[in-house]
Amino acid sequence: MVEQQDGPADSGSRRLLKVEDLSKSYGPIQALRGVSLDIRDGEVHGICGHNGAGKSTFVKILVGLVRPDAGALVMDGHELHLQNPQQAQAHGIAIVDQELSLVPALSVEDNVFLGSLHVPLLHRRRRLQRKARQLLDGLDLQHVPLSVPVDQLAIGERQLVEMARLLGRDARLLILDEPTATLSKGEIERVFRAVREVVSQGRSVIYVSHRLDEIFSLCDRVTVFRDGQAVGTHGVHELDRRSLIALILGEIEGEHVGEEPAEEHEVRPETAVEIHNLNVPGRVRHFSLEVKRGEIVGLAGQIGSGASEVLRALGGLIPEARGNVIVAGRRIRISSPRHALDGGVMYVSNDRQAEGLFSHQAVERNLTAVRLREISRAGMIVRGRARRIAARLAGLVGVAEGRLGSPVATLSGGNQQKVMLGRGLEHGGTVLLALDEPTRGVDIGGRADIHLLVQHAAAQGNAVIFASTEFEEVFELSDVIVTMFEGRIVSVVPCKEANVAAVLADMTTSRSPVGPDGSAQGAPS
Amino acid sequence: MPQDPRLGRLEGVVRVQTASVAAVALVVSALLAYGAVTTDGFLTLANFKAILTATSFVGIIAVGMTVIMLSGNLFSLSLGTTAAVTAMFFLYALQFGLGLAIVLTLGLGALIVGLQGIVVGAWGANPIIVTIGAGGLQEGVALWVSGGHSLLPPTGETSYLHLARPVLGIPFGIYVFFVLAVITEAVLRETRFGRETFLMGENRGAARAAALPITLITVGVFAIAGFCTATAGVLIGAATANGSLLLSGTYTYDAIAAALVGGNAVTGGRGSVVRTVIGAISIATVSDMLLLRGYSTGIQILVKGLIVVIVVVLMNLGRIWNR
């Protein structure tokens, strides 16, 4: 960090937005304490920090969803008093949310102009179409026809359509909140290109992400949030990965970052799970795999590769899935979650909202949801036993025992994920843990904790299959890496022999499919 | 554990929602207190009995409605019809003796509504549509079988009158209402089935992924609602001794109103039978007050509607205030 405060690229650039001393508290807890920063014209400004460092609150204030207790937003020399998102939009501040706000059944064109302030009462289709085309082409979406319904697009394309919509409203400040959480590598590249295109037009982008690589490759400057404060704004060229992590975690915790701690787990000789010829119509074809006790298999694939569906099918959530699944020597049925669970497969979804947590129910109830049999006698809940089991699981995953009674929605994202994983741990009868994106939306510290838990479960003799679209995670956690593309296995490689470039290539391109034993899989179709 | 500001936000939401519940309670009690003091004849024992009598039938059905609501299946739109149908059946079945008639009627109620639960649970059908359809079916069958005539108890049969007679000066139905409410609350709080009901009501997708028996729970929940409704049917039949579909009255809507005014989440997962009991008594009290003050039936219904709307609005204000 020897460079001067203002990098050469910054000189002469005008300030678009000045944030002064923003504070916001929810009851006794201060979400933001005096945050000040400025956004310049034509810059990509990264925001990063722990889960719960105040990023979300900050973004919500910018887009008018939350009103600050104190402080000011100054744009063009005027103080903004945003009462609602419409007013933010009128000032040219727009957000591409984690949850997309497109209407799936409407066409791309309709979505681009949905909610726009500029559609005349009698709207002239031809002109709108031309404008929509321009916007889409500008974002590298030349191949997407205007008339196709949005639900037929890939997630990454939808995100770009949402960006097109916001640009169509002449947004001057575009906020991207964790835009790449659900995207594949190729899709991320396109979002990046789109962001660069946007800033080249002189507009500004706020890029919220906990993926440090993205901050480095995309942003001009980055502001780090910690405990509700902006602990500093730096040009990214002043920082390296290590110093950025140190900023995010603070001085004390910064000591042991870098290498992830790992628990040794030994792959045992006995086979835990055999999957023969698993098929999910339209999603997975001829998936065969063998997993030993204590072994962690990582399924690497983009969204739509079928990796997620393999796990869902094993969890009994896809009734039309067909195939032989042999767990601990016994053929099991995967026609329902009950059969799968009784057969020894513990599935943990990647979707906390839809298939994971019971948000308003207490942490204790969430932790014990799959073991109601265990905590009841003759149909009655035995409270003491429920409490004991929940406390043990909470201790295991590092959630404070004092929170057992709180609704799980009041925990941070990382802790929610831990609760979800904890529910599946140490369950008598579980042989295979099927984990879909086990660290989705979790910050660095939480991610390491979760990896430790998975390794611990393997060390206890469980077989683990997990899916991840982040190949870093696949490399960190797997003993064996299975790459998937378009529903088929492309390669099966022990992690130690794997090389990043090859895995990446296998994730993104079709190659002659190879089974776990090296034999050719699946007849040519 | 580091402090998480978002946690603060959520706790804020929870707190404000608790506050809005408190606000509702405060407004209702203030209203009732004002009414109590200013309405002639309100603060009399006879009037309290009248309120409780008015509460009991609706309250019993509302207990069943609450279980459906907590399980995330919104509500049934034909429990009133089922109450009338089971009342008719009870009067018909009296010829087999009182005890058997009660058992058969309760069984029939659980069966009729439980079957609807199979459709909702196994095929994921919309409960509102299913229960509307089932209501039509029940009315049709009842009219067809009865030939359009009212059902009267067998001549000379008086055993049922015990059910319509007050015990220790309080209507028998009130005892039934409170006992049923306590048992149902205990089932919801203390049993595995109750825990499953709350979890499913909170998030059906997560319940499925956690291998909970969705169909079984749904059938159970609807069967309990049918059982409760048939209990009301028995009491209604005994009280009127004249069974026809007209008995269905406004029970369906009143039961939904009681559950909502009590502050149960219409989306499921949060609430209790106790809340419903409070809701039912509050509505009956307000209606009674209006009656004593000489307002017309129209006004009474209007105020009932207003209460439901106000409570629902207050319950939802929390989210907006918290911004």
Interface residues (C-beta under 8 A of the other chain):
Chain A: S25 Y26 G27 P28 I29 Q30 A31 L32 H50 N51 G52 A53 G54 S56 T57 L65 V66 R67 D227 G228 G315 G316 L317 S336 P337 R338 A340 L341 Y347 S349 D351 A354 E355 G356 L357 F358 S359 H360 Q361 R365 A369 V370 L372 R373 S376 G379 M380 I381 A400 P407 A409 T410 L411 S412 G413 N415 R423
Chain B: M1 P2 Q3 D4 P5 R6 L7 G8 R9 L10 E11 G12 V14 R15 E190 T191 R192 F193 G194 R195 E196 F198 L199 E202 N203 G205 A206 A207 R208 A209 A210 A211 L212 P213 G269 R270 N322 R323
